């Protein structure tokens, strides 16, 4: 690729100009804003930063994969072209699961990029970045934002579309194969023998991998609901239509469970035999128990059942987002802990330590993964001869419900929440005045991420602007599902007036 007149672009300025910025999982924005030039610049800045910090050398390999969004192939091509311009060899993973791409990079010491918008609508997309040893952390994002990259004026047209002739290489099948082998080697062919599971495929990029892995572990896995166009399935705010579908599929009693993932297959959905989807933070507790983990990191929004179960030596609460969970896991490892994991309320599970599985080793994978969660829950159910519903029922009675206001500007949400935060030394009487009619007196407030109020009756209301999309999220927790739903509905009615800027 030749270099003619070069335009110097500082990534921090590009973020402000384009509207494409770092969220909780890489850089994301509207597809219309994520032009080829923007994707190219981010990819170049990533490798430039890794090179400057001695984490990657020009001439090395980079793994690139993507999800099933309509904009993904174009964006993958732009990112790959940037890698080639930086002297890299592209290992093209094709359209495959995020954790498969990350695993291949970690195993072979390569940085990786995954073009995905996860669960958000098709008009948005993003790029996840992994160093050769792990996901980028907030410090890495700052390092990328400080980079200045040079783009030739001949590389793009006036609309930011790539002019360069570049074709993605052939798919490297080893990326998906090594992900499959991770589970079949550790668990063997009989782990899920006799388990009947419905696999809700929709537009998950991991839809075929789910079938392959579950069947290889002995399960009778049946595909359901395959979609031809992208569907924004959110494992944390489950769509009404997905609730209905699960109940319909489970109605005849032929399944022990239903499983699915979000768009890039790093966050799981698991239902019981009745078609009731389990919360991601409940799944995380069960998965950690199955793997024998002792020390956990999880965001402040996760259900308090993890502490109330008394199954674990320690639980560290973090801000929401995998970089914060990974940072806390790294701290635990630095303290000499040897059975460390993390999970999020969306169900994504991060394994920081290698664990023993019946004499075989399941290696650490410190990035969100969906498959390990569904495997763990199904294996627990089979080993204990208990329906999945009874596994969940055996946990302390704590239930979380979440909802969101869409098209709610992040800046407005931050401003509204800041106005509610008790001033230093102040009590919670102001919050009690506002929310007391819903749950009584506020006893404690956490501002680790958003505003999380714990009431004297042990109920919880947590308000937080999303880090991935213009949404205001509301999490509520109580001793029964009905009560958590009641609190959530009442809080959402109260928040409806927040759309009006003061």
N, C-alpha and C positions, 0 to 999 in steps of 0.2 A: 504494500500500500504506500503510495507516494505521499509526501507532505508538501503542499504548496503554501499558500498564505494561511497562517494559523491564527485562530481566535482563542485567546486565553480566557478561561471560564473558571471562576472560583465556585466550588460546589455550594458553599453557604449562600452565595448570592443566587445561584441557580435554584436552590430550594425555595427561596422567597419569590423569585420571579415565576417559576413554573407551577408552584403549588404542590410539587412532589417533595415530600419530606419524610423523615424517619418517624415511624410509629412504634408500636410495641413489637413488630416483627418485620424489620427491614423498611425499605422505602416504598411508599404507596401513594397513589393518587388516581385521579380520573384518567381513563384511557386516552382521552383527548389531550391531556397534559403530558402523558408519558410518551412523548414522541420518540422516534428512533434516536434523535440527537440527545435527548435527556437520558434515555437508557444507556446509550453509549458512554456518556459522560460519567454516570454513576459507576458503571462497570470499570471504566478506566481509573477513576479515583480509588476504587476498591483495591485494584491490583497495585496501583501506585503507592497507596498507603501501606499495603503488605510488604512491598519491596523496600520502602523506606524504613520499616520497622523489622527488617530481616526475617519476615515470615514467609516470603516467597521471592524467588529469583526469576527474572525474565528468561524465557525459554522453558520454564516449567509448565506443567499441565494444570488445567482448570476444568472442573466438572460443571456442566450446565444442564438443567432439566426444567420442566414446566408442567402446568396443569392444563385443563381442557377448556379454558376460556378462549373466546374467539380471537382475542388480541395477543395471546401468548406466543404463537409461532413468530409473529413479527418482532416481538420484544426479545425473544430468545436469539433471533438472528442478529439484532442490534448489539446485544451483550456479547455474543460470540465474536462479532466483527471487532469489537473493542479489544477483546482478549488477544485476537490475532495481531492487531495493531501494536499491542504491548509485547509481542513476541511469545505469546503463550500457545501451547498446543491444547486444543479443545477436545475434551472427552464429552461427547454428546450423549446424555442419558435418555433423551427423548421425553415423552410425556409419561411421567412416573411420579411416585410418591416423594414428597419432601424428605422424609426420614431416610429413604433409600439413597437419595442424592447426597445427603449429609454423611450417611454411613460410609459410602464409597470414598468420599473426600477424606474423612477422618482416618479410615483404614489405610489409605494410600498416601497420606500426607499432602493432599491437594486442597486448595481453596475451592469452594463451590458456590454456585448461584442457582437459585430456584425462582423462576418467574411464576408468581402466583399472587392472587388476591385473597387466598384462603376462602373464607365464607362470605365475603362481601359481594355485592351484585356485579354483573358482568360488565357494567360500564366503568368499573374500577379494576385496577390490577396493581402489581407490585413486584419487587425483587427482594428475595431473602439472600443474605450474604453469610457465608460461613468461612472462617479461617481454616487452615489445615488441621487445627486442633479443636475447634468449637464454634458455636454461633458468635457473631460479633456482639460485643457488649456495648454499653453506652459510651465507654471511653473510646472504643473503636469508631463509633458513629461520629464522635467529635473529631477524631483523626481524619476520617473520610471527608467530613464537612470542611476541614481546613485545607484540603487539597485544591490546587489549581491545575486544570487539565487543558491541553491544547487540542482543538478540533480544527481540521482543515476545512476551509470554506468549500472545497470541492467534494467533500464527503456527503453533504446533505443538501437537499433542495430548500426552498424558502419555507416550506411547511415542516421542516425538520425530518423529512423522510430520507432514509439511507439511499445514496446514489451508488455506493460501492457495490461491485459485483461480488457477492459472497454467498455461498451455499453451506448450510450446516452439514457437518459430516454425517456418516452413517451412525445409526444408534448403536451404542456400546451395550450389548445385552448383559454384560457382566454386572452393571449397576443394579439392575433388578434381581439378577440371579443371586448376588451376594446378600441382598436383603432377605430373600426367601431362605437361603442357607443359614442365615443368622438364627432363625427360629427352628427350622427342621433339625439342625445339628444339636441345638441345645435341648430340645424337648422330645424329639423322636416321633415315630409314626402312630403311637397309641395314646398320646396325651388326651386327645379329645374323641377317642373312639366311642361311637354310639351317640354323640351329641348331635342334635338336629338344629341347624342354625339357618335362619333366613338372612341373606346378605342384600341389604338395600343399597343398590349400586348408584342410582341417580347419575350425576355427572362427576362423581369422585374420580380423580385420576388414579386412585388406588383400587378401583372396583374389581379389576381382574386379579390383582395381587392378593386381595382379601380371600377370594375364592381359592386361589392356588395354595396359599399358606394354610388356611383352615382345613382344606381337604388333605393336604400333606400331613397334618397332625391328627388325622383320623376322623374329622368331623364330616357329617353329611350336610354339605353346604349348598343351598339353593339360591340362585340369583333372583332378585326382585327389583322392579321399578327402575330399570335401566333407562336413562334419558338421552335424547339426541342433542339437546341444547343445554347450556349451562344453567344450573339451579343453585342459588345461594343458600345452601344448607348450613345453618349456624348451630353448632352443638351446645351452645350456651343459651340461646334464645330460640328454642325449637319452634318451627312453624306449625300452625294449626293443622295444615294439611298433612304434615308428617306425623302428627299425633294420631290423626284419623287413620292414615295408612297403616301404621303399626298395629293399631287395634283391629283393623280388618284382617291383616295378614295373620295375626295371632288367634283370631276368633275360633278356628277349628281345632286348635290345640296341637297342631303338627310340629310346632317349633319349641325348642327349649329356650331360645332367645333369638332376638334380631340384632344385627350389628350393621354399622355404617361408619362413615367418616365425613369430615368436611371436604371442601374442594381439593385440597392438596394432601389429604390423608395423613395429617399429623394430629388430628383431634378425633376422638371416637364418639360414636353413639352406640349404646348397648341398652337393649330393653330386656325386661324379664319375659317369662313365658306367656304373660297376659298382654304383651305389647305396650307395657308402661316403660317409657324411656327413663333410665336412671340418670341422676345428676352426675356431671363430670367429676365433682369433688368427692362424691361417694365412690365412684369408680376408682379414683386415685388412691383412696384409702384401702380398698380391697386389693388393688394391684400391688401396692407396697407390702401388704400383709402376705400375699402369695409369694413375693420375691424375697421375703425375709429382711426387708429394709428396717433399719433402726433409727436413722436420723433423717428427717424430712424438711424440705423447704417448700412453702406454698404461699400464694398471695393472700393478702388480708381479706379478700372477698370469698375465700373458700369456706365451706361449712365447718363449724366448730366440732363436728363429729370426730375429727381427727384427734383433737385433744381429749375429748370425752371418752374415746374408745380405750385409752390408756395402753395402746398396743406399741407405742414408739417411745424411744428414749428422749427425743427432743423434736420439737416442731418450731421452725423459724418462719415468721410471717414477713412477707416482702411486699413491695409494690407489685401491681399487676403487670405482667409481661415476662416472657421467658428470659430476657437478659438479667432481670432482677433475681429470678429463681436460680439461674445459673451462677450468678455472683454469690448468692447465699450458699449454694452447694459447694462452690469452690472454697468458701470460708470453712465449711464443715470438714472438707477434705484436708485443709491446711491444719485443722485442729487434731488430725489423726483419726478421724472417723472413717470407718471402712465399709459401711453399708448405707450409702447415702443415695437418696433419690429426691425428686421433686415432682410436683404435679400442679396443674392449674384447674380452675373451676370449669374450663371448657373441656376438660378430660385429658388434655395432652400430658403425657407422662415422660419424664426425663430421668434416665438412669445414670447416675454419676459414678457408681462403683460396679465392677464386675460381680456377678452373683453366681452361686452354685445351683445347678438345676439337675438333681438326680445324678450327680457325678460329672455332668458336663457344665461348661462355663458359658454363661450368657454375658458377653462383653458389655462394658459401659457404652451407652449411647446418649450423651448429654444434650439431646435436642428433643423437641416434642415428637412423640410417637403414638400412633393409634393402635397398631396391631398388638402390641404387648398388653394393652389394657383389655381388649376383648379376649385374647388368649387366656389371660390370668383369671378373669371372671368366669369364663366357661370351664376352665380347669378346676377352679375352686368348687364350682357347682357340682362337677362330676366327682371330684375326690371326696366331697362331703356328702354326696347323694342328697343334695338339697336343691330345690328349685332356685333360680336366681332371685326370685322375689323374697325367699326366706333368707338368703344371704344378706340382702339389704335390710330386711326387717330385724335381723339380729343386732344391727348397729344401734347405738343410742338414738333416741327419737329426736332427731334434729333434721329439719327439712328446709331447703332453700328454693325460692322462686325468684326468677329474674324477668324483667321486661325492659323495654327501651322506648324512648321517643326518637323516632327517626327524623332526619333533616333538622337536627338541633345543633347549631354551630358550637364547636368546641369552646370557643372563646366565651360565648354566652354562658355555657355550663360552668366553666371555671369561675367566671365572675359571680354567678349566683351562689355557688358553693362557698366561695371566699367570703361573701357577705354573711353567710350563716355561721362560719367558724367562730367558736368562742375565743375571745381575746385572752391573752396570757393572764392567768390568775382568775379568770372569770368562771362562774359556774355554768351549768347547762340549762339554766332556767329559760333562756330565750328559745332554745331548741325544744324544750318541753312544752312551751307555749304554742309552738308551731305544730309539733308532731304528737303532743300528748293525747289528743283526741283519737289517735290511731293506736298507740301502744303504751301510753302512760308516761311516767317520768324517765328522762334520759339519765342514765347512771355514769356512762363512760363514752368518750369520743376518741376515735382514732383517725388521724389525718395522714396515715402512711400513704394512702392513695385515695383521693376523694374525701368524702365525709362518711365515716362508719359509726353509727350510733348504736350502742348497746343499752337497752332499757332495763329498768329494775326488775322486770319480769323475765329477763334473759332473752327477750326478742331483739331482733336486729333489723335496722334499716341502713342500707349503704348506698350512697349516691355517688356516681362517678361519670365524668365525660369519657367516652370511648377514646382510646389512643389510635384506633384504626379507621374510624369513620365519623362523620358528623352526627353523633348519637349521644343521648344522655341515658345512661343505664341505671337501673334501680334493682338492687338485690335485697331480698328480705328473708329472714330466717326465724323459724318458730318451732314449737314442739309437734305440730301437726301440719300436713300439707294444706288442709283447708284454712288454717289460721295464717300460714305464710302467704297463701293466695289472697286472703282477705286484706292483710296488711299491705301487700303489694298493690292491689287494686286501689285501695284508699290513698296510698302514696302517689300513684300515677295520676289520680284525679287531682291531687294537690299540685303536682308538678305541671299539669296541663297549662296552668296560668303563667308558667315561667317563660313561655314563648314570647311574651310581651316584654320588650326591652324597657327597663326603667329609665 
